[in-house]
Amino acid sequence: MDIEELTLKLLSLDTQNSDSNVTKFLGETRQLIDFCASVLKQSSNIVVNVQSYDIKSAEGVILRKNRANLIAKLATPVLDKPTVMLQGHVDTVPFQSEAGQLQLGWDSKPFGEVRDGLIYGRGAGDMKGPVAAMIAAFLELATRHDLKYNPILLLTSDEEANGFAGIKNYLSMNKENIAFAICGDGEDFLIADRFKGALSYNITFEGVSCHGSRPWLGASAVHAAIPTLQNLYALVSKVSDIKNPGFEGQDEHTTHSTMNIGKIEGGTKVNTVADRCTIEFEMRLVQDAAQYLQLIQNNIISTIPVGLPSGVKFTHKKNFAFEPMTVPNNVYSDGLEDCVSHVRGIPAKRGITHGFTEAYFLNEGGITTVVFGPTSPGHHGANERVLLKDLKVLRDVYVAYFTK
């Protein structure tokens, strides 16, 4: 099975993942993980372990069962060489609303198609296409006798939702001494050694529902949320003003923080006064998270009680806050830079990840990790796509990196 066939097969398997309880967005990756295992097991020199785990609440209640990671190793490892990992995730963000409406702008098949040398579909770049390149490379490496590193392949679930449960579960059980890792969740063939941090926050208003024709009998949570939404919109420009010249990189946006109000959810029916409204927003950080949390407190949280309608209360929650990170340079990342330059025939470039990846947790877990992946327009949007030739280049880079 070549890279095109493998990518299309991965795209055909629905792994849309969300923190909501919508059954179509549960991120059920077991079928895909099992398929990847079957492909890898075609080599007699590859040993595959499927690591199962459950997602639990803080109280220990099982929320989602039968999740899975895949760890592949050589049956005859190169014992006297450093171990280097290729890592990717197999779940995707949804391409449709909770009501089943396709994102605006799609004119290709979300479950995969090839057109004019491009592979389209949710996950084409983020990151089923790169995973296909990793699998193809690993199958090739299993046949080689000139390895300079001992390869391991890690495929995780729950990167796009559920608090990064997959990579956290792997790290909690890992006993391998891994010298270096390449996370394939990248862009434009940049070797990303600086990662923006990420902060996620939500604010929930609770009112009193009643018939929409008699609003004086209730208290609308949606109406109460409007001033806060306006203040959040005003905060966007203040967040953008926070910069870090040390994050100068591939474009004019790398030095800036960003903010996105990503989800507003409230009400149940047009003729019912809404008893609940939740606003969720995120920030991408280039300075310490404490600075952004103070902005939220001063500009948003402290202003809510002023003018809050009678009968309405609010709660607020920081979902997570991860600091920006710079990965120290070493012989492994230098070697990757040389390898990328050789295979592509142009000088490799270092850069910054705008998005948040599992590389953060690998580095926190003591595994020095950079992010490296192909150009892929449409991440998390309509018509996500990747050039088939770029996936082949990615495979060739991986093979060249591990061989003498």
Backbone torsions as a table, in degrees:
resi	resn	phi	psi	omega
1	MET	NA	121.8	-178.2
2	ASP	-84.0	177.7	-174.7
3	ILE	-61.9	-39.4	179.7
4	GLU	-61.8	-50.2	-179.8
5	GLU	-61.5	-42.7	-178.1
6	LEU	-64.8	-44.0	178.9
7	THR	-62.8	-44.8	-179.5
8	LEU	-63.4	-37.1	177.3
9	LYS	-64.3	-44.4	179.2
10	LEU	-63.1	-40.4	179.8
11	LEU	-65.8	-30.1	-177.6
12	SER	-71.7	-16.7	-179.0
13	LEU	-94.2	121.6	-173.0
14	ASP	-76.5	112.3	177.5
15	THR	-126.2	31.2	178.2
16	GLN	-59.0	132.4	-172.3
17	ASN	-130.7	138.5	-179.8
18	SER	-153.0	156.2	175.8
19	ASP	-78.4	-6.3	177.3
20	SER	-75.1	170.7	-179.2
21	ASN	-96.9	15.2	178.2
22	VAL	-67.2	125.9	-171.3
23	THR	-63.0	-26.5	-178.9
24	LYS	-77.3	-10.5	-176.8
25	PHE	-116.6	39.3	-176.3
26	LEU	-87.6	-1.0	177.8
27	GLY	61.3	44.0	-176.6
28	GLU	-81.1	101.0	-172.3
29	THR	-102.0	-1.2	-173.5
30	ARG	-57.1	-43.2	-179.7
31	GLN	-62.3	-40.8	179.7
32	LEU	-68.4	-44.0	178.4
33	ILE	-59.8	-44.0	179.6
34	ASP	-63.6	-37.9	177.1
35	PHE	-63.5	-46.9	178.7
36	CYS	-59.2	-40.0	178.5
37	ALA	-61.5	-42.1	-178.8
38	SER	-65.3	-36.5	178.1
39	VAL	-66.7	-46.3	-178.5
40	LEU	-66.1	-34.0	-178.2
41	LYS	-71.8	-7.2	174.7
42	GLN	-64.8	-20.5	174.6
43	SER	-92.0	131.2	178.8
44	SER	-74.0	-9.4	-179.1
45	ASN	-103.4	17.7	178.1
46	ILE	-124.5	129.5	176.1
47	VAL	-109.5	129.3	-175.5
48	VAL	-117.0	133.2	174.2
49	ASN	-121.1	122.1	174.9
50	VAL	-96.6	116.0	-174.7
51	GLN	-96.8	115.5	-177.9
52	SER	-95.2	149.4	176.8
53	TYR	-156.5	161.1	174.1
54	ASP	-112.8	153.1	174.1
55	ILE	-96.7	126.6	-175.7
56	LYS	-121.3	152.9	174.3
57	SER	-75.4	173.0	178.6
58	ALA	-60.6	-25.5	179.8
59	GLU	-87.7	-0.4	178.8
60	GLY	91.4	5.8	178.6
61	VAL	-77.8	131.8	179.7
62	ILE	-72.4	121.4	-179.0
63	LEU	-97.9	-40.9	179.0
64	ARG	-141.9	130.2	-174.5
65	LYS	-101.7	164.4	166.2
66	ASN	61.0	41.8	172.1
67	ARG	-79.7	165.1	-174.9
68	ALA	-152.4	140.8	165.1
69	ASN	-113.5	160.5	176.5
70	LEU	-125.0	130.9	174.7
71	ILE	-122.5	121.3	178.8
72	ALA	-115.3	138.6	178.3
73	LYS	-136.4	165.6	174.1
74	LEU	-78.2	139.9	176.7
75	ALA	-66.0	-30.5	175.4
76	THR	-118.8	80.4	-176.2
77	PRO	-66.9	157.7	176.8
78	VAL	-86.3	92.6	-166.9
79	LEU	-68.8	-27.1	-175.8
80	ASP	-94.6	12.4	-179.0
81	LYS	-118.4	153.4	176.8
82	PRO	-62.5	149.8	178.0
83	THR	-93.2	130.6	178.8
84	VAL	-125.5	137.2	-175.0
85	MET	-107.9	140.0	164.1
86	LEU	-101.9	132.2	-173.6
87	GLN	-135.7	137.4	176.0
88	GLY	-153.3	167.0	176.6
89	HIS	-116.8	156.7	-172.4
90	VAL	-117.6	-3.8	174.4
91	ASP	-87.5	161.9	-180.0
92	THR	-131.7	163.6	168.7
93	VAL	-74.7	159.0	176.4
94	PRO	-65.1	152.2	172.8
95	PHE	-107.5	8.4	-178.4
96	GLN	-143.4	163.6	178.5
97	SER	-77.3	171.1	178.2
98	GLU	-64.0	-21.1	177.3
99	ALA	-87.5	-1.6	177.8
100	GLY	94.1	7.3	179.4
101	GLN	-80.9	130.3	179.2
102	LEU	-66.3	141.9	174.7
103	GLN	-52.4	142.4	178.2
104	LEU	-62.5	137.4	175.3
105	GLY	105.0	-10.9	179.9
106	TRP	-70.9	126.6	167.9
107	ASP	-131.6	20.4	175.0
108	SER	-129.0	173.7	-175.8
109	LYS	-85.8	119.0	-179.3
110	PRO	-61.6	-23.4	178.7
111	PHE	-96.8	19.6	167.5
112	GLY	107.6	129.7	169.5
113	GLU	-161.1	160.4	177.7
114	VAL	-112.8	133.4	-180.0
115	ARG	-150.0	121.8	175.5
116	ASP	53.7	42.4	176.6
117	GLY	81.3	1.1	179.1
118	LEU	-108.9	139.2	171.5
119	ILE	-99.2	120.9	-179.6
120	TYR	-102.5	152.7	173.5
121	GLY	144.7	156.9	177.4
122	ARG	-67.7	118.1	-176.8
123	GLY	100.4	1.5	-179.3
124	ALA	-54.9	-42.4	177.5
125	GLY	-105.0	-29.0	-173.3
126	ASP	-125.1	83.0	-11.0
127	MET	-144.5	44.0	-177.6
128	LYS	-71.1	-33.2	175.1
129	GLY	-62.7	-52.9	175.3
130	PRO	-58.7	-34.9	176.6
131	VAL	-63.4	-40.4	176.8
132	ALA	-61.0	-39.7	177.8
133	ALA	-64.7	-38.8	178.2
134	MET	-64.6	-43.4	180.0
135	ILE	-63.8	-44.1	179.1
136	ALA	-61.4	-42.1	178.7
137	ALA	-64.9	-42.1	-177.3
138	PHE	-64.8	-38.5	176.7
139	LEU	-62.6	-39.0	177.1
140	GLU	-67.2	-43.2	-178.4
141	LEU	-62.0	-30.9	-179.4
142	ALA	-66.7	-16.1	-179.9
143	THR	-97.9	-7.5	-170.8
144	ARG	-91.0	152.1	177.8
145	HIS	-118.2	13.8	-177.3
146	ASP	-122.6	36.2	-176.7
147	LEU	-75.6	134.9	174.3
148	LYS	-100.6	-12.8	174.1
149	TYR	-131.2	153.5	174.5
150	ASN	-89.0	113.9	-173.2
151	PRO	-85.9	144.7	169.7
152	ILE	-131.8	141.7	176.3
153	LEU	-115.0	128.1	177.1
154	LEU	-122.7	122.3	173.8
155	LEU	-116.1	126.4	-175.4
156	THR	-114.6	161.3	170.5
157	SER	-109.7	168.7	172.2
158	ASP	61.5	41.1	170.5
159	GLU	-84.4	-33.1	-175.5
160	GLU	-87.6	-6.1	-179.0
161	ALA	-162.3	175.4	173.9
162	ASN	62.7	34.4	169.6
163	GLY	64.2	31.0	177.9
164	PHE	58.9	41.0	-173.9
165	ALA	-63.3	-32.9	-176.8
166	GLY	-64.9	-53.6	-178.3
167	ILE	-67.0	-34.7	178.0
168	LYS	-65.4	-38.9	178.8
169	ASN	-65.9	-42.2	177.8
170	TYR	-59.2	-48.7	-176.5
171	LEU	-64.7	-31.1	179.3
172	SER	-68.4	-20.7	-176.7
173	MET	-112.0	-9.9	-173.7
174	ASN	-68.9	133.6	175.9
175	LYS	-123.7	6.2	179.5
176	GLU	-76.7	146.0	171.8
177	ASN	-93.4	96.6	-174.0
178	ILE	-104.4	120.5	-174.2
179	ALA	-77.5	-30.4	-172.2
180	PHE	-162.6	152.2	177.1
181	ALA	-140.6	149.8	174.6
182	ILE	-118.6	114.0	174.8
183	CYS	-88.3	125.6	-174.2
184	GLY	-82.9	9.6	-173.9
185	ASP	-88.5	52.3	-172.6
186	GLY	-113.2	-161.2	-177.5
187	GLU	-153.7	146.7	169.5
188	ASP	56.1	25.6	179.9
189	PHE	56.6	27.3	173.3
190	LEU	-79.7	143.9	169.4
191	ILE	-92.5	101.0	-174.8
192	ALA	-87.4	116.2	179.0
193	ASP	-118.1	8.0	171.8
194	ARG	-131.5	130.9	-175.3
195	PHE	-119.2	128.6	170.7
196	LYS	-65.4	146.6	174.2
197	GLY	-77.8	176.6	-178.3
198	ALA	-143.9	140.5	179.2
199	LEU	-134.7	131.3	178.7
200	SER	-123.9	137.9	-172.3
201	TYR	-146.8	147.1	170.2
202	ASN	-138.3	152.6	178.4
203	ILE	-128.0	128.6	-177.7
204	THR	-120.6	131.0	175.3
205	PHE	-106.3	136.4	178.1
206	GLU	-123.0	123.3	-178.9
207	GLY	-118.1	-147.5	-179.5
208	VAL	-131.6	122.0	-178.3
209	SER	-82.4	152.1	174.4
210	CYS	-164.8	-179.1	178.8
211	HIS	-66.7	139.0	-177.2
212	GLY	-62.7	-19.8	179.2
213	SER	-83.0	-8.6	179.9
214	ARG	-130.0	59.8	-173.4
215	PRO	-62.9	-21.2	179.0
216	TRP	-66.8	-13.7	179.4
217	LEU	-87.0	-8.6	-178.5
218	GLY	-130.4	-161.4	177.3
219	ALA	-148.7	114.8	-173.0
220	SER	-78.2	121.2	175.6
221	ALA	-70.0	-32.7	178.9
222	VAL	-65.7	-47.4	177.9
223	HIS	-60.1	-40.3	-178.5
224	ALA	-66.0	-26.5	-176.7
225	ALA	-80.6	-17.8	-172.9
226	ILE	-59.9	-47.7	177.8
227	PRO	-58.8	-37.1	178.3
228	THR	-67.4	-39.0	177.1
229	LEU	-62.0	-41.0	177.3
230	GLN	-63.7	-41.1	178.6
231	ASN	-67.0	-35.8	176.8
232	LEU	-65.3	-40.6	178.5
233	TYR	-62.4	-39.3	178.0
234	ALA	-67.1	-27.5	-178.9
235	LEU	-72.5	-23.2	-176.8
236	VAL	-54.3	-46.6	-177.7
237	SER	-69.4	-33.2	178.1
238	LYS	-66.5	-39.4	178.0
239	VAL	-65.4	-41.3	-179.9
240	SER	-62.2	-26.2	179.6
241	ASP	-73.8	-13.3	178.1
242	ILE	-81.4	118.8	-173.9
243	LYS	-126.0	165.8	174.6
244	ASN	-143.8	105.5	-178.9
245	PRO	-61.7	-20.0	176.8
246	GLY	-70.8	-10.1	178.5
247	PHE	-102.6	21.7	175.4
248	GLU	-63.0	131.4	-174.2
249	GLY	-153.7	-133.6	-167.6
250	GLN	-76.0	-15.0	178.5
251	ASP	-151.7	176.7	-175.0
252	GLU	-73.9	-6.9	-176.4
253	HIS	-93.7	-12.8	-171.7
254	THR	-66.8	-29.8	-177.8
255	THR	-82.2	-10.2	-174.7
256	HIS	-98.1	148.8	165.7
257	SER	-79.2	159.0	175.3
258	THR	-135.9	160.2	178.0
259	MET	-139.6	139.7	178.8
260	ASN	-136.1	125.0	171.2
261	ILE	-87.2	100.7	-165.6
262	GLY	-93.4	-23.8	-174.0
263	LYS	-153.0	132.1	173.1
264	ILE	-127.3	123.7	-175.5
265	GLU	-134.3	125.4	-179.5
266	GLY	-167.7	152.5	176.6
267	GLY	78.3	162.6	179.3
268	THR	-122.7	-25.8	-175.2
269	LYS	-159.6	149.2	-173.5
270	VAL	-65.2	-26.6	-178.9
271	ASN	-101.4	22.7	176.8
272	THR	-126.1	130.5	175.0
273	VAL	-65.5	129.2	-173.3
274	ALA	-71.4	130.8	178.2
275	ASP	-97.7	-2.6	-180.0
276	ARG	-151.5	141.1	173.4
277	CYS	-148.6	127.3	-179.7
278	THR	-120.6	133.1	174.6
279	ILE	-112.4	126.7	177.4
280	GLU	-116.4	133.5	178.2
281	PHE	-141.5	163.6	-179.1
282	GLU	-139.2	161.3	174.8
283	MET	-135.9	146.7	172.9
284	ARG	-109.0	126.1	-162.4
285	LEU	-107.5	141.3	171.9
286	VAL	-120.3	-1.3	174.8
287	GLN	-129.6	179.5	-177.7
288	ASP	-58.2	141.1	-177.4
289	ALA	-60.1	-29.8	-178.3
290	ALA	-58.6	-33.2	-179.7
291	GLN	-64.4	-39.6	-179.1
292	TYR	-75.5	-38.2	177.8
293	LEU	-63.6	-36.0	176.6
294	GLN	-67.1	-37.7	175.5
295	LEU	-61.1	-42.9	179.3
296	ILE	-63.1	-43.6	179.9
297	GLN	-63.2	-47.5	-174.3
298	ASN	-73.7	-37.2	-172.6
299	ASN	-97.1	-18.8	-175.1
300	ILE	-122.2	-65.8	-170.2
301	ILE	-61.8	-43.4	-177.7
302	SER	-68.6	-18.7	-178.2
303	THR	-89.6	-16.8	-172.9
304	ILE	-64.6	-44.6	-177.9
305	PRO	-62.0	-22.6	-179.6
306	VAL	-72.8	113.3	179.1
307	GLY	80.6	10.0	178.0
308	LEU	-64.8	125.6	-176.5
309	PRO	-59.5	150.2	176.1
310	SER	-60.2	137.7	179.1
311	GLY	89.8	-2.9	179.7
312	VAL	-112.0	135.9	173.5
313	LYS	-126.5	164.8	-179.3
314	PHE	-139.1	155.6	172.5
315	THR	-132.0	156.2	177.4
316	HIS	-140.1	152.1	-173.4
317	LYS	-149.5	130.9	168.4
318	LYS	-84.3	116.8	-179.8
319	ASN	-76.3	-44.0	172.9
320	PHE	-164.6	160.6	174.7
321	ALA	-147.8	111.9	-179.9
322	PHE	-113.0	132.6	-176.2
323	GLU	-72.6	152.9	170.3
324	PRO	-61.8	157.1	-172.7
325	MET	-141.6	141.0	171.4
326	THR	-117.7	126.2	-177.8
327	VAL	-90.0	125.3	179.2
328	PRO	-60.5	140.9	176.9
329	ASN	-69.8	147.0	177.8
330	ASN	-154.0	-179.9	-176.2
331	VAL	-65.3	-27.3	-178.3
332	TYR	-72.9	-44.0	178.4
333	SER	-70.9	-35.2	174.6
334	ASP	-62.2	-41.2	178.2
335	GLY	-64.1	-38.3	177.4
336	LEU	-64.5	-41.0	178.3
337	GLU	-60.3	-45.0	178.5
338	ASP	-62.9	-40.8	-177.7
339	CYS	-66.2	-45.4	179.5
340	VAL	-61.7	-42.5	178.8
341	SER	-61.4	-41.9	-178.3
342	HIS	-67.0	-47.5	-175.4
343	VAL	-70.1	-40.4	-176.5
344	ARG	-86.1	-18.4	178.6
345	GLY	77.7	11.8	176.0
346	ILE	-138.8	154.6	-178.3
347	PRO	-60.2	133.5	175.5
348	ALA	-71.7	153.7	-179.8
349	LYS	-122.8	144.0	171.3
350	ARG	-89.3	155.3	-178.8
351	GLY	-162.0	-164.9	-174.2
352	ILE	-124.0	140.7	172.9
353	THR	-86.2	122.3	171.8
354	HIS	-71.6	-38.0	-179.7
355	GLY	-85.3	170.2	179.4
356	PHE	-103.7	131.8	-175.8
357	THR	-127.8	171.7	178.5
358	GLU	-70.4	-9.9	175.3
359	ALA	-58.2	-30.8	178.2
360	TYR	-57.7	-47.5	-175.6
361	PHE	-72.5	-35.2	176.6
362	LEU	-62.2	-44.1	176.8
363	ASN	-63.7	-42.4	176.9
364	GLU	-61.0	-30.9	-179.8
365	GLY	-85.5	7.4	175.6
366	GLY	92.7	8.0	179.2
367	ILE	-107.3	106.3	-179.4
368	THR	-60.3	123.5	-170.8
369	THR	-138.2	135.0	169.4
370	VAL	-113.9	166.7	179.5
371	VAL	-111.0	131.9	-177.2
372	PHE	-150.1	120.7	-179.9
373	GLY	-157.0	176.8	-173.9
374	PRO	-85.6	169.3	171.9
375	THR	-66.7	132.1	-177.4
376	SER	-150.9	89.5	177.3
377	PRO	-63.1	150.3	173.5
378	GLY	88.9	15.4	176.1
379	HIS	-50.3	124.3	176.6
380	HIS	64.3	7.5	-179.5
381	GLY	-122.5	-165.0	-178.6
382	ALA	-74.8	149.2	175.1
383	ASN	55.2	42.7	173.7
384	GLU	-56.5	136.5	-172.8
385	ARG	-156.6	162.5	177.1
386	VAL	-150.6	144.9	176.5
387	LEU	-71.2	130.7	177.4
388	LEU	-58.2	-39.4	-179.4
389	LYS	-64.5	-30.1	178.1
390	ASP	-70.0	-34.4	176.1
391	LEU	-66.6	-35.7	177.3
392	LYS	-68.2	-39.6	175.6
393	VAL	-62.2	-42.4	179.2
394	LEU	-59.5	-46.0	176.1
395	ARG	-57.9	-45.4	-178.2
396	ASP	-64.0	-36.6	176.6
397	VAL	-62.8	-46.0	-179.4
398	TYR	-60.2	-46.2	-178.7
399	VAL	-63.8	-44.9	-179.7
400	ALA	-62.9	-36.0	-177.4
401	TYR	-65.3	-35.3	-175.7
402	PHE	-88.3	-9.0	-175.8
403	THR	-112.5	159.1	-175.6
404	LYS	-75.6	NA	NA
